[in-house]
Amino acid sequence: MSDRKIRSPLGDEEKREVWGEFADREDEYLAEVEQRWGNSGAYTQSAKRVAAYGKEQWERINRDNAAIEARIRELMDAGAAPSSEAAMDVAEAQRRHIARWFYDMTHEFHVRKSHLYVEDPRFRAGIETNTRPGAAEWLREAIAANASRHEPPPALHDHAP
């Protein structure tokens, strides 16, 4: 077993059930993740959390993510603008999902990560496979709008004479 394998109570067959194609390319993907983000706090936090997840947790993660993807698809099909309240709500649901299961996800970090959805073909496929074409851009815009609505108001300056 490679040092890069996610330390998990799951056996190989369970990994295939809950991780899908990731399980077959685990070493390759984890090597890339470690190379790109291995020195980050998010990587350390995610590795620690993921190592504790059994099949039930992964099934819940997958169900929750599928519900987020279904909502994105519904909103796009209905013609909802990425800046709409409903779109911002689904962006917030995605941010909280990541924060709950993987690593702390501030609004600023979510905006930075959303650029990968558009720029990296694998991230795009991860978003658009279960939603629809254009979802990567739509979600990036919804994430930016959501971050804007959570920004603290500008500080008032006391200009007393």
Phi, psi and omega in degrees: 000130180293152175295339183275350179299138176295125178285112189215149175287355181284141170277173183301318181293318177296321177301316179297322180295316187260339180259346182064221185296339177303322183299325181284340182238025185308309182300316180298311182294317181292328176297318179294316179300315180296319180295317184283319190231010186303334181266007183266155175295326179297319179298312181299314181296315181295315180301319180293314181296311185299327181296341182263353187276128173266188183301318181298318179295316180295323177295321178293316177304312181295319178297314180297318179294320178298324178293321177295314179298319178297320179293320176301311180301314179300314182295317179295318179298328180277355179081019180294134176290146178300339180269003179289159179303316181296320179293317178296325178296319179289326175297318178295321178298319178295316179301314180293325177299312179298315181295323181291316190261336189237295183203159179304132184230097175286167177296320179298316179296321179299318178298314180299317181294327183298337177293330176296328180300328182267319189274332183256119183304327179288320176295318178302313180298322178299327179275316191272343180300319182253011176239263176189163177302141181092352182294330180298312179293317180301312181294320178302317179293321178294322178295317179296317178296318179297318178298320180297321181287344178261358178293141177294149178296153179300145180291139176275134180260136179277113180251047180295142180294000000 
